[in-house]
């Protein structure tokens, strides 16, 4: 597994992107962590030759990470829409 370079920090009290629900906050954390993993795997794959024995392993891990990302992006969008729909129309 690719190690995270830093703790994911989306929540800033004055930020527009502060999650409005704990579910959204959880999805944001997972999206950030998985994105870091995808970037790390893509960097590794760029350095490997097409015939490298490790290539299949890293491509498999990249597929799993992309699937995991998809698993969190879709519900995050749905939750974001739910939160926005509950906001006043001002």
C-alpha positions, 0 to 999 in steps of 0.5 A: 500500500502507498503510504499517505504523505500527510493527514487529510485536512479538508475541514477549515472553519472558514472554508466553503468546503467544510463538510456539512455532515459527518457522512460527507466528511467521511467520504471526503477523507476516503476520497483524499486518501484514495487519491493519494494512493492513485497518484502514488501507484500511477507514479510507480507505473510510469517508471515500470517497463511494460514487461516488468513482473510487478506491473500486473500487481500495481495495475491491479492495485490501481484498479482497486483504488479507482473502484474504491474512489468510485465507491465514495465519489458517487455517495458524496455527490448524493450527500452533497446534493441532499445538504444543498437541497436543505439549505435556505434559498437566500 
